[in-house]
Amino acid sequence: MLKRTLSDAVAVRFFMPSPALQPYISTYYLTEVSVAEGEQVSDWLHPEWANLRFSRNDTCEAAIGDGPLQRAPHFIATGPTSQAAQFVTGPMRSWGVGLLPLGWARLVDAPASAYADRSADGGADPVFADFAPLLDEIFQGSPDPAAEAARIDAFLLNLLSRRPPGDDEPRIRAAHGALVDAEMAAVADLAERLATSSRSLERLSLKAFGFSPKLLLRRQRFLRSLAQFMLDPSLTWISTLDWHYVDQAHFVRDFRRFMGMSPSAYAALEHPVLRAAARARAATAGAAVQALHPADKTG
């Protein structure tokens, strides 16, 4: 008899939003963990844009960075992150909504920097009150992924129609497109691309993206390397390095900054959720990780 692995207990499926929502929402994703009662799966989320996650289960604990694991609420709203997030869960069925920077700017009444590297109980925080009814909207009747994704989509289309676009939308679109351009390496180049001053770029970056332009460019460079490894763990780290890295030591420093551990320590861990998610996401949305979502998906 073949031995059942942790990966066998995890299924991740991605669904694309309607065209009208694609500048604002990256994907909808369903994560199902089917371990036995008392068993657990753990993994480490890489840095990403904001996410809204909905679940009826009480088995998940999570922490961003080196914070202590805490029980995740049924609706957890996480801002953009620059640190890994560890989670441990038993049997679980959870839906996620990936909020792109433009989506945060239009649908959330708070600067992204106010929620950078932190999560909130979406059912209790008034900033996320407009999203809270989604918890009951999603989980109606027997599980039906296609129908549930359609209900999420309809709900968010309705919410979008009630939120007029802001004056900053064109600049946020342009900045996002520049950030996912692998040729973009310096803040000065980013400001020149957007025809704006460094000070204006900093303000826009904190408001819509959560972090300074310098940190965002550093995070993008790191994630381009990590994404290759997630898709093919047989690769050596040196073969995954983004061309902007001057040497492997440079990459190792970034790895410790963003993931809180060395590359070798990370590679030695099982990644039953993230490996499944990276492959499914790349097949559906064109990028293995949310922060590398293709520029043509953002309008």
N, C-alpha and C positions, 0 to 999 in steps of 0.2 A: 504493500500500500504506500502511495506517495505521501510524504509528509506535507501537511498543510502549513503554509508560511503566512506571516502577517499580511503580506501583499495580497494573498488570496481573500483576505477578509475585508478588503477595501475596494470600493468602486467609486469613481468620480466621473461625472458627466457634465459637459458644458453645453450651454444653449446661448445663441446669439439674440440680442434684443432686436426689436423692430428698427428699421432704418432711421426713423426719427429720433430714436434714443441712442443710437450708436456713437454720436459725439460725446455723450454723457455717461453711458454705462458700458463697461468693457464686456462683461459676460454675466450670465446667471450660471451657477454651478451647484450641483447636487452631490453631496458627499455621504456615502453610506458605509458604515463600519458595522460588520456583522460578527464581531467576536462574541463568545459566550458571556453570560453574566459573570462578573468577577474578573474577567480578562480585560486588558487595556492595550491600546495602541498609542504610541507617542511619536511626535515628529517636531520639526522646527520650521516654521514659516520664514521665508526670506523677506527682506524689506519689500514693500509694495505700496500702491496707492490705497485709498480708503476702501473699506469693505463693510457691508452690512450682512450679518449672519443670523439666521432664524432656525430655531430648533425647539422641539417639544421635549427633548431629552435632558436629563439632569446629571449626565455622567461626564461632562467635559470640564476640565480645568485648564486655564491658560495664563500666560504671563508674557509681557513684552520685556526684552532685555533680561537683566538679572533680577527682576522682581519675583516675589513669591507666587507660586501657582494659586489661583483663586477660581472658585466655581464660576463658570460662564453663565450669564443670564440667558433666558430664552431668546432675547433679541440683543445681540452685542454689536455695537457700532464702534468700529476702529478707524482712527484717522490714518493718514499716511505714515509710514514707518521707515526708520533708518536703522532699526535693530531687529534681530531675529525674534520671533515669538514662539515660545515653546507651548505645546498643548499635549494633554494626556486625556484620552477618552475611552470609555467603554462602548457598548452598543449605541449607535447614533445614526440619526438621519437628519441632515442639516442642509439648508439652502443658503447660498451666498449671492450677494449682488456686488459686483465690482464697480465702485464709483471712480470714474476718471476725474482729473482735476477740474475740467469744465463742468462735470456733473456736481462736484462738491460746490463750486462757485454758484451754480444756479439753484440747487435743491437744498442746500444746507445753510442756515442763517448763522454762520460763525466762520471766522477765518480758519483755514486749514491748520495754521500753526497752533491754534488753541487746542487741537486734538492730536497734534503730531506725537507719535510714539506713545499713544495712550488709547485705552478703550473706555467705553461708557455703557451703562445699562440703557439701551435705547428705549426701553419701556418706561424709564423714570426720568431721563434727561429731556427737558422740553425742546431742546434743539432738534431732536429726532422724532418729535411727536407726529409729524406728518407721515412718517414711515411705520409707526408702531402698529397700525391696523393690518399691515401686511402679514403679521404673525398668524392671525386668525384667517386671513384671506388665503394663505398658502395651504394650510393643513385642513382641508375640507374633505371628509369622506376617506375612502381608501386611497393609498398612495398611487399616484398617476403622474409620473414626471412631466410628460408633455402638457398635461392640463395644468399642473402646478406652475410650470414655466410660463404658460399663456396667461395665467392669472397675475403673476408677478408683472409681466409685460403690460397688461391692461391697466393695472394699478399705477405703474410708473408713467405710462402715457398720459393718464388722467392728471397725475401730479404735475408733470411737465407742462401740460396745457394751462395750469393755474399759476405757473411761475414764469413771468416774462424774462427774456434774456437780459443780462446786464450789459453795461457799456464796455466791460472788459473782455467780453467773449472773444472778439477777434484776436486780441493780444494773447489770451490764454491758449487759444487754438494754435497760434503761431509758435508760442513758447513750447507747447507740448510736442509739436512736430519737430522742433529743433532738438529737444531733449532726446528723442528716440533716433536721431540721426547719429550714426556711429562715428561720423567725421567730426562732430562737435566735441571739443576737448577743453576749451577755456571760457571763462566767464566773459572776457572781452569779446570773443567771437560770438557768443550768444547775444550779447547786447548789440553788437553790430548787425547780426542777422535780424533782430527785432527792431532795429533803428530806434533804440531807446537808451537812456542813460543808465549807468550801473545802479544808481540809487532807485530809479523807477523800477528797474528789473528786480531789485531786492524786495521792494514792497509787493510787487505782483507775485513774486515767487512765494513769499511767506503767506500771502492771502489765499492763493489758489492751490499751491503745491505743498505747503507746509514747512519747507526748509529753504535755506539759502541756495542761490544758484550754484555755488561752489560745491556744496554737499550733494546736491542733486546730480551734477555731472559726475562726481566721484561714485555715487551710488549706481548710476547707469552703467558706467564702465565695469564696475564689479559684477553687476547682474548679467551683463553680456557674457562674462566668463562663466559664472555659476550656471547659467541656463544651458550651456553646452554640456556641462558635466551632468546635469539632471537628466538630460535626454540620452546621454551615453556615458554611464559610469565607468565604462572600460577605459575611457580616456585618462591620460595623466593630466595633472593640473597644468603643467607647462604647455601642453598642447591646447588648452582651452583659453589661455590668456588673451585678453583683448589687446590689440596692437598698441594701445596707448600706454600699457604698462612698460616701464623701463626695464624691469627684471622681476624675477619671481619673488624676491624679498618685498618689493613694492606691493605685489598682489597679496602676500601673506599679511602685511600690515592692514590692508583694506579688509581682508577676510575676518581678521580679529575684530576690527572696528564694527563691521556690519553683522557678523554672525556670533560674536562672543566666544569664538573657539578657533583653533587652527584648522587649516584645510584637511590635514590628516585625521584629526579628531572627528571632523564632520563626515569624512568619507568612510570612517569606520562604523558609523551609526547606520541603523536601518532607517529607510525613509519610505515607509509603505504608502503614506498619503501623498507626499510631495512628488514622488516619482510617477505615481499614477496620474496626478493632477497635471504635471508638466507635459506628459505625452498626450493626454486627452485635450489639454488646452491648445497645444501646438497644432493638433489635427483640426480643431474646431475654429480657433481664432487666429492662428498664424504666428503665435509667439508662446514660448514655454512659460513665461512669467508675465504677470499683469503689467509691471512697470515698463516692459518692452512692447506693449501693445502697438501694433503697426500704426504709423502715422496716418495712413489712408483710412483707418477706422475712426479717426477723430475729426473727420470733416476736412 
